[in-house]
Amino acid sequence: MALALGTFMQVLDTTIANVSLTTIAGNLGVSTDSSTWVITAFAVANGVTVPLTGWLMRRFGVVRTFVTAVLAFTFASFLCGIAWSLPSLIVFRIIQGAVSGPMIPGSQALLLAVFPPEKRGTALAIWSMTTLVGPVAGPILGGYISDNYHWGWIFLINVPVGLLTAAITWRALKAHDTPTMKIPLDLVGIALLIFWVGALQTVLDLGKNDDWFHSTFITVAAILSGIGFFAWLIWELTDARPAVDLKLFKGRNFSLGTIALCLGYAVFFGNTLLLPLWLQQQLGYTATWAGLVAAPSGIVAVFCTPFAARISSKVDARWMATFSFIAFAASYFMRAGYTMQADYYHFMLPMAVQGMGMSTFFVAMVTISLDGVPPDKVPSATGISNFARITAGSFAASLVTTIWDRREALHQSRLADIHTPFAQGYRIATEGLHGLGLNELQAAAAITRQMVGQAYLLSSVDIFAASAWLSLAMVPLVWLSRRPSAPSGPVAAD
């Protein structure tokens, strides 16, 4: 539970600030566009340190690295909560993102190391539940705190949880710490990693506001990111002691499992972001109520997790992954039938179906991807797979919001076409509104607002339907992997 709480804190902080940006900007006296650096700063710093987890844990020990990261994250959260200006908040978010890198892969590696084989399914189920519930709980907590309290509390709530997590983990697991080794630091590899990840995250986080490649800044950043990535790839594959061990991708299950994890999480994260956005901007939901719509997915996941844990050691992980993707697809197909008259019940039911898939998704993906990975390589493998997952989530967030706006513009232009039934109805409706006392301008504004709402509805439905088909397309990908073998003994570095 302590390791799961540590994971939950880190995942929560990737989304909790998103719904609070407007409040933070207003309180600190800056524009909303400037406040997006609060998100970008965390994402860039976190993206750089996650793949370095393997090196850090070999150098300083698994338990010591994890506990130190949790304590540093807790202190950085306190600093974020008392930030007095936007520059200070951005600096503290960079620190928070950097020190949180080893938390998720570290907790995952510890679970695999300290639990016996027959108990790993239960441990991973609890861990995965927090990883998937975090993005759902983030908007709920962030919205509620922003609506009712000072925004600083979205960071300060981490302080007691972080202290408790660090204390329990150190007390219970310090005897399980791995031996330390004096490993040379791959300075060139780390420098190249910082360079291309920083440029990529800048493109993904700021591209939409700057109209993507119509902006010289975004274009240059994208080119530099590509050059940096290929230079880093060549260096890490040829260096004798690379900071990130990319040779792990030679393993069939690790490669396919990581790809399936990234694609599945990207679809999940993109839809988790889209639904509250649509509810708040077009249907008039508050941040709190938009978060409550997503709550059933987390609640169902919590209740289903014990059952998933019970069967995880008996059922082929590929069948569990298939169930997850089918449940995700069913949830997205249900959302593809939304109308402007949909109520809370119709929004809630697909989220409950999604929760069933969430309960088995991470357990299956971790089991497949880590099958055949040597025990001493597990920290590196978890760091790489989590880095790929986080990057995929960043891509999904940028793509979904951009596609949503562009599909809306397309649908609006089609609805406004003079030859469509909508345009003919527009003239009839305008005459009716004149009869209610609205002048020409007021009537046009009222009907245009309805047209924009319908266009965003159609755009959302397009994305939901595409997400459903993408989820189904991932099922064959999972079955290209080998059947994961049952572990024969504890995965501990002796």
N, C-alpha and C positions, 0 to 999 in steps of 0.2 A: 504493500500500500504506500509505503514511503517513496519507493522508486516511481510508482505510478503518479503520485502527487507532484514529484519533481518534473516529470514529463508534462503533466497537466498544466503546471505553471508556465512552462516555456511555450507550449502550443497556444495556450490562452492569450499570451502576450503578443502573438502574431496577428490576432484578429480583434482583440478587445479595444484597441485604440482606433480602429477604422471608423466605428460609428460615432466616435467622440471628437473627430477632427474639427468639426464646425464649432463645438463648444470650446475646445482648446484654442482655436484661432481667435475666437471672440474674446476669451479671457486674457490672452497674451497680447491682443491688439495687433494681430497680423492677418494677412489674407489666407483664405482656405487653401489656395494653391501653394503658398509657402509652408503651410502646416503639413503637407504631404511628405515633407522631408522627415517627419517623425516616423513614418512607416518605412521610407527608403533607407534611412540610417540603420535601423534595426535589421532590415532584410540583408543589406550589403555585408554588415559585420558578421551576422550569423552565417550567411552563406560561405564566408571565407573560412571560418573556424570549424564548421561541422566536418568537412572531409579530413581535417587534421587530427581528429579524435584518436585514430589508431596510433599515430606517432606519440601523442601526449600520454596515452595510457601505457604504452610500452616504456616510455621514459620515466613516468612518475607513479605508475600503478593505477589500476582501474578504479578502486574505491577512493583513493586520495584525489584523483583527478575529478571524479564525479562530485564529491563532497565540496571540494574547493570551488568548482563551477557553480554549485548551488548557493554557497555562501556569497560568492562574488555577485551572482545574479540578484540575490536578495538585497545586497547593499546598493547595487545599481538601480534596482526598483525603487528603493527609498529615495535615492537622489532624483530619479525621474518624478516622483510624487511631490517633491518640494521644489522642483525647477521654477525659477523666477522669470525666465525669458525663453523665447524660442531657441536661440543659439545654445543656451545651457541645456535645454531639454534634448536637443539633437545630439550634443556631446554625450550626455548620459545614456541616450538610446543606443549610441554606437558602442559604448562600454557594455551595456546590457546585452546587446546582440552578440558581441564578441565572446563574452564569458559564458553565454548560454549554449555555445556550439556543442560542447561535449555532453550536454545533459540528456538529450533523447537517445543518441547511440550509446552513451555510457550506461544509462539505465537498462537498455535492451541487452547489452553485453553482460551486465551483472546478473540479470535474470537468467540468462542462459548458462552462466558460470556457476551460480550457487544453488540452483534448483536441480534435483534429480530428474532424469529423463521423464519419468511418469508424471511429474508435477509441472513440467514446463508448459504444457498446454494451458493449464489454469493460470499460471503466472503471466504468460503472454496474452491471454484473453483479458485479464484485468488491465494490463499495460496498454493493449490496443484500444480498449474501451476509452481510456482517458485521452489517447491520441486523437481519436475521431470525435469524441464529445467536446473536446476543447474548441474547435472552430465553430461548433454550434452554440456553446455556452458563452463564447466571447462577445458576440453581438447582444446577447441577453443581458449579461452583466454590464457591459459597456454602455448600453442604452439606458438601463435602469439607473446606474450611477450618474451618468451625464444628465439625465432628466431630473434627478432628485438631490444629488450631492455635488461636491466639488470634483472636477475631473481628476485631480491628483489621486483620488482613492482607487482608480483603476490600476495604479501601480502599487500603492501602499498596501493593498490587500495581499500582495505577495510576501510581505515581510514575515508575519507569523507562520505562514505555511512553509516558507523557505527555511526558517530556523528550525522548525519541527522536523522537516524532511532531512536536513543535514545531521541533526542530532541523532535521529533514529537510525539513519543509514550508517553513520560512523560507529555507533554503539553495536549494531547488529552485524555489520559486515567487515569491520576492520581486519578481522582474522582471515578473511577471504581475499585480501588484497594480493595482487600479482607482484612478482619480483620486478624491480626496476632495472633498466638497462641503459647504459650511456650510449645513446644512438646519436650519430652526427645529425645536425640540423640542416635540412636541405633548403638553404636560404634562397637559392635561385628559384626552386620550385614554388616555395611559399610566396615569393615576390610576384611571380607570374600569376599565381592563383589569385592573389589579392587584386592584381591589375585587371584580369579579364572578368572575374566575378563582380567586382565593383562596377565596371563599365556595363556589364549585362544587366545587373539589377537596376542601375540608373535608367537604362533604356526601358526596361519593363515597367518600372514604377512611374516614370515621368513621360513616357512616350505618348500616352493618350492625351494628356493635357497639352502637349506640344505638337499635336497632329502628326505624330510618328515621323516618317522620313521626309516630310515637308520641312522639318526643322533641321538646320545644319548641325546643331549640337547633338541631337539624337542620332543622326546619320554617322557623324564622326565617332560617337561613342560605340555604335554598333560595329563599325569597321574595326576599331581598336579592340573591342571584345573578341571578334572573330580571329584577328591576328594573334592576340594574347592567348586564346584558347589553343590554337594549333601549336604555338611555340611551347606552351605548357605541356601539351599532350606528348610532343616529341621528347621534351626534357624528362618527363616522368617515366616514359617507357624505356629510356636509354640510361637513366641514372642508376648507379649501383644501389643506393639507399634512398629511394624516392619518398617524399613526404606523404604522397597518396599512392597506394599500391594498386595501380590500374590493371595489373596482371590477373587480378581476381576475375575480371570479365572473361577470361579464358574458360571459366566454369560455365557449362551450359545452363544449369539451374540458376546460378547467380545472375547471369545476363538476362535470361527470360523472366525470372522473378522480379528483378529490378525494373525491367521495362513495363511489366504488367502492373507493378506497384505504382510507378510514375503515372502511367496513363489512367489507371483507376482513380488514383488520388486527385489527378488534375481535373477529371470530370466531376468528381465529388466536390472538390473545393470550389470549382467554378460555379456550380449550381448552388452551393451553400452561400456564395457571395451574391448571386443574381437574385434569388427569391426575396431576401429582405430589402434589397435595393429597389426592386419593382414595387413591393408593398409600400415602402415609404414614399417613393417619388411619385407614384401614379395612383395608388389606392388610398392614400391618406393615413396609413398606419403610423403610429409613433415608433420610435426605436425599440421601446419596451415590448410593444405588441408584436412587432415584426420578429423580435427574438423569441417570443412565446409561440409563434407559429412553428418555429424550428425545434422547439423543446421536445415534442414527441419522439423525434428521431433519437435523441439522447436517452430519453426515458426507456424506450423499447430496447435500445442497445444494452442498457444496464441490466434489464430483466432477462434478456436473451443470452448474455455473456456466460452465465454459469452453465447453461445447456451446451453452448459452443465449446466451453472448456472441457466438459465431460466427454464429448465425442471426439475431441481433437486428436487424442492418442489412438483412436480406433478407426477413424475415417481418413481416407486419402485426402491430403491437403488440396489436391486439384479439384475434388468434388466440393470442398468447402469454398474454394475460390469461385467455382462455377455458380454455387448458390448465391454468393455475394453479388456477382455481376448480374445475375438474373433478377435479384431483388432490386438492385439499383435501376436496371432497365425498366422493371415494372413501375417503380416509383416515378421515373421520368416520363413514361408513357401516360401515366395518370395525370401528371401535370400538363402534358401536351393537350389535354382536353379542357383546360381552364377557359372561363369566360369572364367578362367584367362583373358578372353577378355572383361569382364564386364567394362563398362565405368561409368562416374560420374552419368549419368541419371539412370542407373540400380542400383547404390548404393543409390541414393537419394530417389527413389520412395518408397521402403519399409520403409524408415525412415519417410516419410510423412504419410504413413498408421499408423505407430506406434504412431505418434503425435495425431491422432484421438483418439486412445485408452488412451493416457496419459491425455487427457482433462477431462475424467470422472473417472479415476482410483482412485485417492485419495479421491475425494468427496464421491464415493460409499463406499470405505473401511472405512473411518472415520464414515460415517453415520451408517453403520452396526455395527462396533465394539463398538461405544459409545452409542448405543441404550440400554436404561435401566440402564445406569450408573448414580448413584446419582450425583447431581451437585457438591457436595463437594469432590467427588472422581474423577472428570474429570482430574485435573492436574496429579494425580497418574496414571490414565488410559492412558493418552497421553504419559506420560514418559515411561511407560512399553512398550506400543506398538511401540514407536519410537526406544527404545532400542533394541527390538526384530527385528525391520526392519533393523537397522544398522548392527546388528550382522549377520543377514541373508545375507546382502550385502557383508560383509567380507568373509563369507563362499563361496558365489558365485564367488567372485573375485579369491580366492585361487583355488577353484575347476575347474573353467573354464580354467584358464591359465595352470593348471597341465594337465587336460584332453586334452587340445589343443596340447600340446607338445607330450603327450604319444600316442594320436591317429595319430599324424604326423609320429612318429617312426613306428607305425604299418603299416600305408599306404605306407611308404617308403620301408619297408621290402617286402611288397607284390608287389610293382611296380618293385623292383629290382630282384624279383624271376626269375630265368632263363627260366621258362616255361610260363611266361606271355607275352602277345602281346607287352607290353612296352619294355621288355628285348629284344625281337626280333627287335623291332623298334630301340632300342638303338644301335644295331650292324650296322643297315642300316644307321642311322644318323651319327655314328662315321665315317663310310666310306665317307659319303658326306662331313663332316667337314674336313676330310683329303684332299679332293679335293679342299677345299677353303684355304688350306695352314696352317691349324692348326695341330700341332703335336699330338701324342697320349695323352699326359697329358692334353693339352689344350682342346682337344675335349671331354675327359672324364669329365673335370671340367665344361664345358659348359652344357653338358647333365645332369650331376648330379645336377647342379643348377636348371634346369628345373624340374627334378624329385622332388627335395625338395619343389619347389613352388607348384607342383601338389599335393604333400602329405599334405601340409598345407591347400591348398584349400579344399581337401576332408575332412580333420579334421574339418575345419570351417563349412562346409556344414553339417557334422554329428551333430555338436552342435546346429546349427540353426534349423535343423529338430527336434531334441530332445526338444528344447525350445518350438517349436510350439505345439508339442503334450502335453508337460507339461502345457502350457497355456490353452489348451482345457480341460485338466483334472481338472483344478481348477473351471470350471463352475459348475459342480455338488456340489462342496464343498460350494460354495456361497449359493446355494439353500437349503442347510441343515439348514441355519440360519432362524430365524423368520423374517417376514416382519417388517422392522423398523417402529415404530409408529411415527406419526406426533407429534412434540413437542407442548406442550400446553402453554408454557410460556418461558420467558428468562431463560437461564441456568446461573444464577448468585448466588453466595454464599451470602445470606443475613446475 
